[in-house]
Amino acid sequence: MAAGAVTAKRVGRGTRGRRVGQYATPPAVAHFMASLFEADRKEIALLDPGAGAGALTEAFVSEMCGRRPAPERLRVVAYECDGALVQHLRRTLERCERQCRGNGVAFSAEVIAGDFLRDAAQSLRGSLLGAGRRFDCVITNPPFAKIRADSSARHWLRSLGTEVSNLYAGFLAAALALLTPSGELVAITPRSFCSGAYFRAFRAQLLGAVGIRHLHLFESRHAPFGGDGVLQESLITHLVRPADRGGMVRVAVGDHPAAGATWWRPVPYDRVVRPGDPAQVIHIPGAPGDDDDAALMGNFRSPLWALGLDVSTGRVVEFRARDHLAPPGASGAVPLIGPSNCRRGAVVWPVPGTRPQGIRIAAAADGLLVPAETYVLVRRFSAKEERRRIVAAVYAPASGEGRVGFENHLNYFHAAGRGIRPMLAAGLSAFLNSGLVDRFFRQFSGHTQVNAGDLRALGYPSALQLEALGRACASGLPEPAALDEELARMARCACPELRDVPCG
């Protein structure tokens, strides 16, 4: 069995994976994924879309043959469109047949060297795959590549009623549509579908069709695929039909998923997908303390619009606006603020460095600028390995400034395109810089970005609470732990069940 896994690892590594968006599944990860299936059936039909050299199918067959009782029959359909891998896949399935024969399990396999999305769309119209044949189990490590608007993949997915921006989500949507009414799917994918506007429709489609049984999040972005250069956080998801939202979800976080089988913890479904959340964000609380953070954050229920605020991405894309860029203090220029200007809750301008920190006022650049008033800025790019995911700062204009530019690597909070009341801005910045918000954000965001949509999805204290927090931070931004204490006090005041100590 190991030989096939090594072959898969060799042919899937490096530049090919980066080029086509597909990375071979390491043996330990493949066997853990297979172990998640319940699959208590005498006959099992398995689908492996994007099978590569067959590591996942081989792990599934090994898992089923090792169970007592083992199933009586296994039928496999494996898709692989890369001709260089098809022969490896056939040899893997030959080994699977030998193992099944040795365990008294009838085995049949079909390798399809074709377009899975096309066949799935046509199958659902009853014209392929045995006139609409369905599968009891799906195991998949789908390709991670972007989908072009004019691609055949986009065409076939639209025919399924699915609009997604990445192939992995398209593969999941198509595979889920091919499941039997009691089927189950285990996949390793980027975590990015769990939040954000791009995947909102996909989450609604997914959560309307299946329930979540198990989530395993890799702590390191590099752990699942070693040196293959995967930059996103990876997630193993076990989904089951019919959808059941009344029970518990097994959640584990760690870089060694085989160990996760023994130390997962049950989390109520409504802590993973919050009832009434229109965005249906999928939260992944890793440690018991995350539940406490989620409970505290649940007491801050003001949406941004109720505060009279919105958040947008900075308008200045430097390479597009290079004709208007200038050194700081240049004649006819106003400040251009970027991430490097955000320092411990405040904006420092200018700072030493080589990037332009000014933008000239001109008719062509006017749409890139905003009135020089008070705003809260948040860095857009961060990774989970950084000490802080959310870094906020208050921009307060210097005397005499009329306009200011915010670089595209920043988000800025504003009131209908204008500035925010200074005390409200101070409180909002303090709230965003708290350890509580940072830890809560990590529960649902696996991006390397802090998107405006993610910031809109948060619940906020009321305007009065934020202004009171701003006054408390008038002498400077406290440490995150001190902010946490203040926010916990505010939450106790807002929620009678938490009032174990006076609000003071």
N, C-alpha and C positions, 0 to 999 in steps of 0.2 A: 504493500500500500504506500509506503514512503516514497518509492521510486516515482510514482505518478505525481506526488506532491512536489518533489524536487524538480521534475520536468516543468510543471506548471509555474513554479517560481522562476525558473530560468527563462522561459520564453516570455513571461509577462513583465519582466523587470525593465527599468530604465527608460530609454527614450521612446520605445514603443508605447509603454503605458502613458507617458506624458502626451504622446501624439494622439492616440485614439481614446484616451480617457479611461482605460481599463487596466486594472492592476490585479495580479494573481493573489489569491487568498492563501495566506500561510496555513500549514497543516493544523496547528493548534486552534486557530480561529475557525477553520472549516469544521473541525470535529465538535467544537463547542456549539457552533450554529446548529449542527445536526442534532445535538443532544436536546435542544429546546423543543423539538417537535413532540407532540403528544401522539398523534398518528396511531391510535389504537384501532386498527382495521386489519381485516384479513387480506384485502387487496388494496394496494396503494398505487395511484398514478402520480408520478413526480414530474414537474416541469423545472428545467434549469435553463432559463433564458440567458444568453451570453455566457455559455458554459466554460469558455476557455479550454484548458486541457482537462477539465473534468474534476478538479479537486473537490468541489462542493458535492457533486453527485457521488463521488467515491466515499466521501465522509458520511453521507446520508445512508448509502448502502451498508457501510460498515456498522453504523449505529443500529439500523433495523435488523441486520443479521445477528447482532449481539443481544437483542432483546428476547425475553422469554415470556410468552411465546413470540416467535418471529412471525411476521406476516407470511401468508401463503404465496403471494404473488407481488412482484414489483414491476411496474411498467414505467419506463423513463423516456421522456422526450427532451433532448438536449439541443439547444440552438448554438451555433457558432459560425459567424460570417467570415472569420479570418481563416483563409485556407491554410496558413502556416500552422494553425493549431488543430485543425480537424483531424489529422492523423494521430496526434497525441491524444485527442479526445476519444477516438475509436479504440485505441489501445487501453485507455483507462476503463472504458466500458467493457472491454473483454475481461479485464481483471475483475470487474464487478460481477460479471456473469459467473466466473469461476468461484468467487466467494459465495455467491448465492447458491450455486449448485452444491457446494460443500456444506451448506446449512439447510438444505431442503427447501429453498425458496425458488419458485419459478421466476425467471427474469427475462424481460424483453426490453430492447432499447432501440430508439430511433434517433439518429443524428440528422439534423436539418441544417445544411450549410446555406442559410438564407436569412432574410430580414424578419426578425421576430415581430417587430411592430406591425409590419404589413400583414403577416400571417395572423396575428392576434386580431387585427381589425376585421380581416376577412372571415376568420373563424367565428367571430361573434355574429356574423351574418349567415353562418351555417355552410360556408363554401369550402373551408379548409379544415385541417386537423380533425378529420373524422366527423364532419358535419356538426361542428360546434362542441367538440369534446371538452370536458372540464377536468380539472386536476384536483386531487385531494391535498397535495403539498406542492409548494413552490419554494425553492432555495436559490438565492441569487446574490451575486456581487455584480450589479449592473454597471455599464459604462458611465463615467462622470461628466462627459463632454456637454458643452452648450449645444442647444438646438437652434439652427438658423431659421429665420422666418420663412425662407423659401425652400426648406429641405423637405424630402419625402417623409422624414420622421414627423415633422410638424403636420403634414397632410394626414398621415394615418392616425395620429393622436387626436386631431380635430374630429375625425370621423368617429372616434370613440367618445367624443364629448369632453376631451381633456386638453387643457391649455397649460403647458408648463414650459419652463425655460431651460431645463436640463434633462439629458437622456435618462439619468437614473430615476427621476420621478416619473417619466414616461413609461419606463420598463415596469415600475411598480404598479402604476395605474392599469396597464394592459394585463399584467399577471394577475392582479386582484380580480379583474373582470372575468378571468378564466377559472377562478376557484369554484369548487362545488359549494353548496350552501353550508356545509360544515368543514370547509377547507381551512388551511393555515399556511402562512407565508413567513419565512425567516429571511431577512436581508441584511447585508452590511452596506451602508450608504453614508454619504456625508450627512451631518446633522442639520444642514441648512434648511431642510424642509420644515423643521419644527417651528419656525417663526418667520416673520417678514411678509411683506405684501406680495412678493413674487410667487410664493407658494400658498397663498391664502385659499384660492379656489381648490388647489390640490388637497390641502388639509381637509376642507369641507367634504370633498369627494371621498377621501380615504376614511375619515372618521364616521362618515355616514354608512360605510359598507362593512367595516371591520372594527373589532375591539383590540386594544393593546394588551398583550399578555406579559411581555418582558421587554425591558430596555437595558442595553449595556452600553455605556458611554466610555470610550477610551480617554484616559486622562491626558495622554500626550498625543498631539496631532501626528507624530511620526511612528507611534507604536504599532498599529496594525499592519502596515506595509513596509516597515523598515526604512530602507534608504530610497524608496521609490519616488520621493518628492511630493507626496500628498500633503496639501497645505490646510485642508479643512479638518475639523473634528469628525471622527468616524463613530458611527452608531450602529449597533446590532439591534434590530427590531423584530419581535415576534408578534404577528398579527393573526387574529382568528375570526372566523365566521361562526355563528352570527355575532353582530356587534353587541357587546355587553359592557355597559358603563356603570354597573352597580357594584362591582367587586373591587379587587385589588390588582395593582400592577407590580410585578417584580422589577425592581430597579437596582442596578449595580453600576459602580463607577470604578474603573481600574484598567491597567494596561495588560493584565493577564486574565483573559476571559474564562479560561478553564477554572481558575480559582473562584471566579464570580458565581459559578454554579453552587458554591457552598456558602457564600456570604451576601447574596442579594437580600434585600429587605422589601417587605410589602409596603406599598404606598397606596392610599385610597385613590381610586380613579379620578375623583373630582379634584385631587391635588395635582394630577398630571394634566388633565384638560378641565379648565374651570367652567362650571355651568354658567351659561349666559354670556360667555366670552365670544363676541361676534367674530373675532379673528381666529378662534380655536387654536391658540398657541399651545404647543406641547412642552410642558415643564419637566425637567429631569432633576428632582431633588436627590443629591447624592448622599448626604449625611443627615442624621436626625435633626441637627440644628437648622438644616435648610427648611424643614417644616415650620420651625418657629419663625424664621425670616418670612416665609410665605404668609403665615398667619398675621404677622405684624403689618406686612405690606398690604394685606387685604383690608386693613382699616383705613388706608388712604385711597379714597374712592373717587376723588375729583378727576375727571378727564381734563385734558388741556383746554378744550373749548370752554369748559365751565370756569376756568381761570381767565378767560379772555385771551388765551395764548395759542400759538401754534409753533411748530418747529420746521425749519427748512434747511436744505443743504446750501452751503456757501456758493455764491454765484461765479466766483473768479476761478476759472481753469487756467492755470498759468501758461501752458503752452499755446492756448488759444488766444490769450490776451497779451502775448509777449510784446506787441507793439506799444502797449500802454503801460508797461511796467517801468518802474523807476527806483532809484535808490531812496532810502528813507530821507525825508526832508527836502527832496528835490523840488524846485520851483514848479508850481502848478500841479503838484501831486498830493494825494491824501494817503493816510495809512492803509496798508494792505496787511491784514492779520491772518496768520497761519498757525498751525499747531505749535510751532516752536515759541510762539509768543504767549502761550498759556502756561502760567507758572503759579502753582499753589493757590488756585482759586481766583487769580487776578490775571489781567493781560498786561504784559510788559512789552513796551514798544518804544524804540526798536531794540533788537537784541543782536549781539555779534553773530555774524554768519554771512554766507554768500548769497542766499536767496533774496530776491527782490522783496522789499517791504514797503514799497510805495506804488501807487497806481495813479496815472495822470487823469485829471478831469478832462473829458472830451465827450463830444456828442455820441461817438461810437461806443464809449465805455460807460455811458450813464446808466444803462440797464444792469451793470454789474455792481453798482454801488447802492448803499442804503443810507438813510439819514444817520448822522453821527449822534446816536442816542445810546441808552443803556441796553445791552443785550446779554444773554447768557450763551456762552459758546461751549460746545462739546466736541472733543476730538472724534473724528469718524473712524479712524483705523486703530485697532488694538487687537492683541491676541491673548488667548487664555493664559499663556505663560507670563504675561506682564503682571506686575503687582496690582495695577488698576486697569479695569476694563473701561470704566467711565471716568473721564477726566473733564471736569467742568471749570469754567472761569467766567468772571464778570468783565465785560468790556464797558468801561466808562470813558466817554470822550474827553479829550483835553480841550481846554478853552480855545475857541476859535475854529474848531474843526466843524465843517458842514456836512461832509460825506465820509464814508468809510467802506472799504471792501473786505469781504470775508472770503478766504480761499476755500476751494472746493473740498479740502480735506477736513473741514469743520462743518458742524451743524450749528444753527443759531436759533434760539428761542426769541420770538418777537410777538407783538400785539398788532395784528393786521398789517404787518409790514413795517411797523414803527417800533420804537423802543419800549422797554418795560419800566414800570415804577422801580426806582433803585432799591428800595427795601424788599420788594417782591423778588427782584433779581438776586439779591444777596441770599435770601432764603432758599430760592430755587437752586442756586449753585451749591449751597451747603447740603441740601437734600440729595442732590445728584452725586456729590462727592462722599457721601456716607458709605461706610462699610456695608450697611444693610442693603442699599440699592445695588451696590456692586455685586454682592453675593447673590441677590435675587436675580439680577440680570444674567448672571452666568447659568442660572437654572434653565433659561429658555433660549439664549442666544449662543449659537455655535459658530457664528460668522467671525471673520477677522475685521468686521466693520461694526460700528455702532450706527445703525441706520436711523433716519428720521422716523420711519415707521415703527421701529422698536421703541423709540422714546415716546411716541404717541400712545403706544400700547400700555405704558406704565400707568398706574393709579398714583395720584399726587395728593398731598395734604391740601386743605382749603387755602384760599388766598390769605385769610387771617392767620392761619397757622404758619404759612411760609413767611409772612411778614414778621411775625413774632420770632421765628427762627433767624431771620435776617438781622433783627435787632440784637439777638443774643450773640451773633457772630460779627458784630460791628467792629470789634478790635482785631479780627483776623479769623481765618478758617481753623477751627479746632481739629484735633486728630480724629480719624474716622471712628475710633472707639467712643470718644466723647459725643460725637454726633449721633452714634447709635443709641447711646443712653438718652439723649434728648428726644430722639424720634420714638423710642419705646415709651417715654413719658407721654408724648403727644398721643400715641396710639392708645394708651390706657385711658386717657381722658376722653377719647373718641368712642371707646368700647367698654361698657360697664363690666363685662365679664373679665377684663384684664385689670381691673382696679384693685390690685392687691396692696398697693401703697398709695398714699395721697398724691394728687397731681401737683400740689404745691403751687 
